[in-house]
Amino acid sequence: MRIFDPHIHMSSRTTDDYEAMYAAGVRALVEPAFWLGQPRTSVGSYTDYFDALIGWERFRAAQFGIRHHCTIALNPKEANDPRCREVLDVLPRYLAKDGVVAVGEVGYDSMTKEEDEVFAQQLAMALEHDLPVLVHTPHRDKLEGTKRTLDVVREAGVAPERVVVDHLNEVTVKLVKDSGAWMGFSIYPDTKMDEHRMVEILRQYGLDNMIVNSAADWGRSDPLKTAKTGQAMLDGGFTEADVDKVLWQNPVDFYGQSGRLTLDPLPGFTGEAATFEGNSVLRGARK
């Protein structure tokens, strides 16, 4: 089983997580720029963070056989803080960097006027830099937030196939599917979506344009939820090819629109993905 985790915040995770992810079959990932858990008070704190995403974290992941990519943006929560708006001025130079495969996370937190403005500006940047877009849907009033998201994307002139709308659930999936955008699902221990519900969604809506991620961060989360979803799919009657489509080919196809994915095995690693025997994850091969 080979896995591309298309949304995981590894800056919040440990090297033990990298080792466990590699053992479970993770060979590539995307780390979206996000809220760190407390307010940032200056543009400098953002640039330091962005520099770490395109530099240090990429290097750290490589030590464990995993290709690291990222997305760059002013996140929806901090779009409401006037101290952070100047970040929009520095985004263009980061969006041109190697390893940056989308603009994100953008979208809504509280659906304010300020979030509207920042969302629209960053969609315009995505068009200018020919990058796909990763959209965060709000945790509160998700249905209305998703409807508004799709309206803003349409108004901005971004093609739906260039957008993944993330953190979906049973209430919002059909809306996004009908729009033509990619559908993102975050698999969490207690909230958002679990692997068994995800299997039922795949059974009902099919495998096309489905993006499954762990969204693991500094909260209670699990960087192996992608692998656990793959096992749940197999247990539910899906084939290994089905699992590969959802956990590898779909994220590769979406982020590959950036032209910046690097997926060849890292030096010292064979590139062989882990396999499953029953419910046990076997360690991937290393030279």
Helices and strands as residue ranges (DSSP letters): E 3-5, G 10-12, H 15-24, E 26-32, H 43-54, H 56-62, E 67-72, G 77-80, G 82-84, H 87-95, E 100-107, H 113-129, E 133-136, H 142-156, G 160-162, E 163-166, H 173-179, E 182-186, H 195-205, E 210-213, H 225-235, H 240-244, I 245-249, H 250-255, G 256-258, E 276-277, E 280-281
